[in-house]
Amino acid sequence: MIEIYGSWIDRYGVDGFRIDTARHVNPEFWQAFVPAMLQRAAARGIPHFHIFGEVSTSDIDVALLARYTRVAKLPAVLDFAFANAVRATVAGNAGTDKLARLFADDALYEGGEQTALQLPTYVSNHDSGRFGFHVRAARPLASDEEVLKRVLLAHAMLLTLRGVPVVYYGDEQGFTGAGGDQDARQDMMESRTQSYIADRRVGLKPAAQGCANAAGAGCAGAAAAQGCANAAGAGCAGAADLQRSNRQSPNFDLGHPIARAIAKLSALRRAHAALRSGRQVVRNYADSPGLFAVSRIDPGTGREIAIAFNTSLQPLSTAIEVDPGSRRFAALYGHCESEVSAPGSYRVVLAPLDFVVCAAGDGT
């Protein structure tokens, strides 16, 4: 196996390996495999060869994940604990202290916080389902607007908190699905799978969703008749055209609200080293839904970026902790006060399920 994978590095110059089901292999194998791959990559002139393993868990179990960096000697693992913590706090009703505990346990990884910065983080994936699905499962009575806000908040955490964010394809188009595995693997292109066609996507306008629902129903039979009539009234095509156009309509809408938010946050991450590789300091949290605040520290300048999230349905106006040396702030995302209220104390105003990103200094 070492020779096979090593030959891919030698011949094709691949720059990393994602290791599936790593927890089901004896750690002695990884202890031999990892240094052999890193040595082959270095010889090939690939200095930042990345290896991370899938150590699946449905819990916020950092100890389990960290064990594979210490015993199996994997350089990094897919951060299931992050995904589960975000689901608990943003889709569910857990307090933001769950997030604080998650990050406090970064010390458990081999290499501590520095290793945690390399962990691939996610909120949706092909096995456990999409974040929109988890929101609707936890909150069946939530409005479409609330579901969208929760999905946006989860992606804001993904793209601003420590780790290497992995955006699952289709999330930017509001794909939701009916669960994990095949139910979370919708087609971006034409589909003939009825459950994919009728997917209740997050962020779609009501008329567009009505067309999709009617197409999924096939506009056949009494139960579907009203849906087809509603779809026709919304400006959709006839039954046959409706099915065909829905299957063939492109799912690459850069104007989708989730796509726009991901693009904006990705640009912010590219522009600021603090958000990519900066040390993270947890500032504020609670044992109920509401405030979660962190600072990301620029590794070159030492300046901080303060980030505050509101996971509750109530507006917040409160003070968060910042570095005593940070006196002025500039808005990178949302509204940010220009000055601290006192040394080490900075006031933020947050709408329900919203967040702000504020940079100390002039924001550059």
C-alpha positions as CSV (number, residue, x, y, z in Angstrom):
1,M,0.0,0.0,0.0
2,I,2.8,2.4,0.8
3,E,4.4,1.7,-2.6
4,I,1.1,2.2,-4.4
5,Y,0.2,5.5,-2.8
6,G,3.8,6.6,-3.0
7,S,3.8,6.0,-6.7
8,W,0.9,8.4,-7.1
9,I,3.0,11.1,-5.5
10,D,6.0,10.2,-7.7
11,R,4.1,10.0,-11.0
12,Y,1.2,12.5,-10.6
13,G,2.4,15.0,-7.9
14,V,-0.8,14.7,-5.8
15,D,-0.7,17.1,-2.9
16,G,-2.6,15.2,-0.2
17,F,-4.6,12.2,0.9
18,R,-8.0,12.0,2.6
19,I,-8.1,8.6,4.3
20,D,-11.5,7.0,4.5
21,T,-12.6,5.0,7.6
22,A,-9.2,5.5,9.2
23,R,-10.4,4.4,12.6
24,H,-11.0,0.9,11.2
25,V,-7.3,0.3,10.5
26,N,-4.7,-0.7,13.0
27,P,-2.7,2.4,14.2
28,E,0.6,0.6,13.5
29,F,-0.2,0.9,9.8
30,W,-0.7,4.7,9.9
31,Q,2.5,5.0,12.0
32,A,4.4,3.6,9.1
33,F,2.3,5.0,6.2
34,V,2.3,8.7,7.2
35,P,6.1,9.3,7.5
36,A,6.6,7.3,4.3
37,M,4.1,9.5,2.4
38,L,5.6,12.7,3.8
39,Q,9.1,11.6,2.8
40,R,8.0,10.8,-0.7
41,A,6.2,14.1,-1.0
42,A,9.3,16.0,0.2
43,A,11.4,14.2,-2.3
44,R,8.9,15.2,-5.1
45,G,9.2,18.8,-4.0
46,I,5.7,19.0,-2.4
47,P,6.4,20.8,1.0
48,H,2.9,21.1,2.4
49,F,1.5,17.6,1.7
50,H,-1.7,17.2,3.7
51,I,-3.0,14.0,5.1
52,F,-6.1,13.7,7.2
53,G,-8.2,10.7,8.3
54,E,-11.9,10.1,8.6
55,V,-12.6,9.2,12.3
56,S,-16.4,9.2,12.3
57,T,-18.4,10.0,15.4
58,S,-21.9,11.5,16.1
59,D,-20.7,13.1,19.3
60,I,-18.7,16.2,20.2
61,D,-15.9,13.8,21.1
62,V,-12.5,15.5,20.7
63,A,-10.7,12.9,22.7
64,L,-11.6,10.2,20.2
65,L,-10.4,12.4,17.3
66,A,-7.3,13.5,19.1
67,R,-6.3,9.9,19.8
68,Y,-5.7,9.3,16.1
69,T,-3.3,12.2,16.0
70,R,-1.4,10.9,19.0
71,V,-1.5,7.1,18.7
72,A,-2.0,6.6,15.0
73,K,0.2,9.7,14.2
74,L,-2.2,11.1,11.6
75,P,-1.3,14.8,11.0
76,A,-5.0,15.7,11.0
77,V,-8.5,14.3,11.2
78,L,-11.8,15.4,9.7
79,D,-13.4,17.5,12.4
80,F,-16.6,15.6,13.2
81,A,-16.7,17.3,16.6
82,F,-17.0,20.7,15.0
83,A,-19.8,19.7,12.8
84,N,-21.7,18.1,15.7
85,A,-21.2,21.2,17.9
86,V,-22.5,23.6,15.2
87,R,-25.5,21.3,14.7
88,A,-26.2,21.3,18.4
89,T,-25.9,25.0,18.8
90,V,-27.2,26.4,15.5
91,A,-29.7,23.8,14.4
92,G,-30.5,22.7,17.9
93,N,-31.0,24.4,21.3
94,A,-27.7,23.8,23.0
95,G,-25.8,26.6,24.7
96,T,-22.8,28.1,23.1
97,D,-20.7,26.6,25.9
98,K,-20.7,23.5,23.7
99,L,-18.6,25.5,21.2
100,A,-16.3,26.8,23.9
101,R,-15.6,23.3,25.2
102,L,-15.0,22.0,21.7
103,F,-12.2,24.6,21.2
104,A,-10.8,24.3,24.7
105,D,-10.2,20.6,23.9
106,D,-7.9,21.6,20.9
107,A,-5.1,21.1,23.4
108,L,-5.8,17.3,23.2
109,Y,-4.5,17.0,19.7
110,E,-0.9,16.1,19.0
111,G,0.6,19.5,18.5
112,G,-2.3,21.2,20.3
113,E,-3.9,24.3,18.8
114,Q,-1.5,24.3,15.8
115,T,-2.8,21.0,14.7
116,A,-6.4,22.1,15.2
117,L,-5.8,24.9,12.7
118,Q,-5.2,22.2,10.1
119,L,-8.4,20.2,10.8
120,P,-10.8,20.1,7.9
121,T,-14.1,21.5,9.3
122,Y,-17.6,21.0,7.8
123,V,-21.3,21.4,8.6
124,S,-22.7,19.2,5.8
125,N,-21.4,16.0,4.2
126,H,-22.4,13.0,2.0
127,D,-22.8,10.6,4.9
128,S,-24.6,12.5,7.7
129,G,-26.7,14.9,5.6
130,R,-26.9,18.6,4.9
131,F,-27.2,21.3,7.5
132,G,-30.6,22.5,6.1
133,F,-31.9,19.0,6.7
134,H,-30.7,19.0,10.3
135,V,-32.3,22.4,10.9
136,R,-35.7,21.2,9.6
137,A,-35.4,17.9,11.5
138,A,-34.8,19.8,14.8
139,R,-37.3,22.6,14.0
140,P,-40.1,21.3,11.9
141,L,-42.2,24.5,12.6
142,A,-39.5,26.9,11.7
143,S,-40.2,29.4,8.9
144,D,-38.3,29.3,5.6
145,E,-36.7,32.6,6.7
146,E,-35.5,31.1,10.0
147,V,-34.1,28.0,8.3
148,L,-32.1,30.2,5.9
149,K,-30.7,32.3,8.7
150,R,-29.6,29.2,10.6
151,V,-27.9,27.7,7.5
152,L,-26.1,31.1,6.8
153,L,-25.0,31.3,10.5
154,A,-23.5,27.8,10.3
155,H,-21.6,28.6,7.2
156,A,-20.4,31.9,8.8
157,M,-18.9,29.8,11.7
158,L,-17.4,27.4,9.1
159,L,-15.6,30.1,7.3
160,T,-14.4,32.3,10.2
161,L,-13.6,29.9,13.0
162,R,-10.4,27.8,13.2
163,G,-9.8,25.0,10.8
164,V,-9.8,24.4,7.1
165,P,-13.4,24.9,5.9
166,V,-14.9,22.3,3.5
167,V,-18.1,23.4,1.8
168,Y,-20.2,20.5,0.7
169,Y,-21.3,20.9,-3.0
170,G,-24.9,22.0,-3.4
171,D,-25.2,23.7,0.0
172,E,-24.6,27.0,-1.8
173,Q,-27.7,26.2,-3.8
174,G,-29.8,25.5,-0.8
175,F,-29.9,21.7,-1.3
176,T,-31.5,20.1,1.8
177,G,-32.3,16.4,1.2
178,A,-34.2,14.0,3.3
179,G,-31.3,12.6,5.4
180,G,-27.8,11.2,4.9
181,D,-26.1,9.1,2.3
182,Q,-28.1,9.0,-1.0
183,D,-30.6,11.5,0.4
184,A,-27.8,14.1,0.6
185,R,-26.2,13.5,-2.8
186,Q,-28.4,15.5,-5.1
187,D,-27.5,16.1,-8.8
188,M,-26.2,19.5,-9.8
189,M,-27.0,18.7,-13.4
190,E,-30.2,17.0,-14.8
191,S,-31.8,14.5,-12.5
192,R,-34.5,11.9,-12.9
193,T,-34.7,11.1,-9.1
194,Q,-38.0,12.3,-7.9
195,S,-36.8,13.0,-4.3
196,Y,-34.1,15.2,-5.7
197,I,-36.4,17.0,-8.1
198,A,-38.8,17.8,-5.2
199,D,-36.1,18.8,-2.7
200,R,-37.4,21.6,-0.5
201,R,-34.4,23.8,-1.0
202,V,-33.3,26.5,1.4
203,G,-33.4,30.1,0.2
204,L,-35.7,29.5,-2.8
205,K,-38.5,32.0,-3.4
206,P,-42.0,30.5,-2.8
207,A,-42.9,30.4,-6.6
208,A,-39.7,28.6,-7.5
209,Q,-40.3,26.1,-4.7
210,G,-43.8,25.5,-5.8
211,C,-42.6,24.6,-9.3
212,A,-40.1,22.2,-7.9
213,N,-42.7,20.6,-5.6
214,A,-45.2,20.2,-8.5
215,A,-42.5,18.7,-10.7
216,G,-41.6,16.2,-7.9
217,A,-45.3,15.3,-7.6
218,G,-45.4,14.7,-11.4
219,C,-48.6,16.7,-11.7
220,A,-50.5,13.5,-11.6
221,G,-53.5,12.5,-9.5
222,A,-55.8,14.4,-7.2
223,A,-53.2,15.0,-4.5
224,A,-50.9,16.7,-7.0
225,A,-53.6,18.6,-8.9
226,Q,-53.6,21.6,-6.5
227,G,-49.8,21.8,-6.5
228,C,-49.8,21.9,-10.3
229,A,-52.5,24.5,-10.4
230,N,-50.5,26.6,-7.9
231,A,-47.3,26.1,-10.0
232,A,-49.1,27.2,-13.2
233,G,-50.4,30.2,-11.4
234,A,-46.8,31.0,-10.3
235,G,-45.8,31.1,-13.9
236,C,-44.5,27.5,-14.3
237,A,-44.8,25.6,-17.5
238,G,-47.3,22.8,-18.2
239,A,-47.0,19.5,-16.5
240,A,-44.7,17.8,-19.1
241,D,-42.5,20.9,-19.5
242,L,-42.4,21.4,-15.8
243,Q,-40.9,18.0,-15.1
244,R,-38.4,18.4,-17.9
245,S,-37.3,22.0,-17.1
246,N,-36.9,21.2,-13.4
247,R,-34.7,18.3,-14.2
248,Q,-32.7,20.3,-16.7
249,S,-32.5,23.6,-14.9
250,P,-29.0,24.5,-13.8
251,N,-28.1,24.4,-10.1
252,F,-25.3,26.9,-10.5
253,D,-27.1,30.1,-9.4
254,L,-24.4,32.5,-8.1
255,G,-27.2,34.8,-7.0
256,H,-28.6,32.4,-4.5
257,P,-28.4,33.9,-1.0
258,I,-26.2,31.1,0.4
259,A,-23.9,31.3,-2.6
260,R,-23.5,35.0,-2.2
261,A,-22.8,34.7,1.5
262,I,-20.2,31.9,1.0
263,A,-18.5,34.0,-1.7
264,K,-18.3,37.1,0.5
265,L,-17.0,35.1,3.5
266,S,-14.5,33.3,1.3
267,A,-13.1,36.6,0.0
268,L,-12.9,37.8,3.6
269,R,-10.9,34.7,4.5
270,R,-8.5,35.1,1.6
271,A,-7.9,38.8,2.5
272,H,-7.1,38.2,6.2
273,A,-4.4,35.9,7.4
274,A,-6.0,35.9,10.9
275,L,-9.1,34.1,9.5
276,R,-6.9,31.5,7.7
277,S,-4.2,30.7,10.1
278,G,-4.5,32.9,13.1
279,R,-4.7,31.7,16.7
280,Q,-8.2,31.6,18.0
281,V,-9.1,32.9,21.5
282,V,-12.6,32.1,22.8
283,R,-14.0,35.3,24.5
284,N,-17.6,34.8,25.5
285,Y,-20.2,32.0,25.6
286,A,-23.2,30.9,27.6
287,D,-25.0,27.8,28.8
288,S,-28.0,28.7,26.6
289,P,-28.5,29.9,23.0
290,G,-27.1,33.4,22.4
291,L,-23.7,34.9,22.4
292,F,-20.5,33.2,21.2
293,A,-17.5,35.4,20.6
294,V,-13.9,34.7,19.6
295,S,-10.8,36.7,18.5
296,R,-8.6,35.5,15.6
297,I,-5.0,36.8,15.9
298,D,-3.1,37.8,12.8
299,P,0.1,35.6,12.9
300,G,2.2,38.4,11.3
301,T,0.9,41.6,12.9
302,G,-0.7,40.3,16.1
303,R,-3.8,42.4,15.5
304,E,-7.1,40.7,16.3
305,I,-10.3,40.2,14.4
306,A,-13.3,40.0,16.8
307,I,-16.2,37.7,15.7
308,A,-19.5,37.5,17.5
309,F,-22.4,35.2,16.8
310,N,-26.0,35.2,18.1
311,T,-27.5,31.7,18.0
312,S,-30.8,32.8,19.6
313,L,-34.0,34.2,18.3
314,Q,-33.6,37.3,20.5
315,P,-31.6,40.4,19.6
316,L,-28.5,41.0,21.6
317,S,-26.7,44.2,22.7
318,T,-23.8,43.3,24.9
319,A,-20.1,43.7,25.5
320,I,-17.6,41.1,24.4
321,E,-14.0,40.7,25.6
322,V,-11.2,41.9,23.3
323,D,-7.5,42.5,23.8
324,P,-6.9,45.5,26.0
325,G,-4.6,46.9,23.4
326,S,-7.3,47.0,20.7
327,R,-9.0,50.4,20.8
328,R,-10.5,51.0,17.4
329,F,-12.3,48.6,15.1
330,A,-13.4,48.5,11.4
331,A,-16.3,46.5,10.1
332,L,-15.5,43.5,7.9
333,Y,-19.0,42.0,8.0
334,G,-22.1,43.5,9.6
335,H,-22.2,46.7,11.8
336,C,-19.2,47.3,14.1
337,E,-18.7,50.0,16.6
338,S,-15.7,52.2,15.8
339,E,-14.3,52.2,19.3
340,V,-14.2,50.1,22.4
341,S,-16.4,51.1,25.3
342,A,-13.5,50.5,27.8
343,P,-10.1,48.8,27.6
344,G,-10.8,45.1,26.9
345,S,-14.5,45.6,26.4
346,Y,-16.3,46.0,23.0
347,R,-20.0,46.4,22.4
348,V,-21.8,44.4,19.7
349,V,-25.4,44.6,18.6
350,L,-26.6,41.4,17.0
351,A,-30.0,40.6,15.3
352,P,-31.3,37.1,15.9
353,L,-29.3,34.4,14.2
354,D,-26.8,37.0,13.0
355,F,-23.0,37.7,13.3
356,V,-20.4,40.4,12.9
357,V,-16.7,40.4,12.0
358,C,-14.8,43.4,13.3
359,A,-11.1,44.1,12.7
360,A,-8.9,46.0,15.2
361,G,-7.2,49.0,13.6
362,D,-8.3,50.2,10.2
363,G,-9.5,46.8,9.0
364,T,-6.6,46.2,6.6
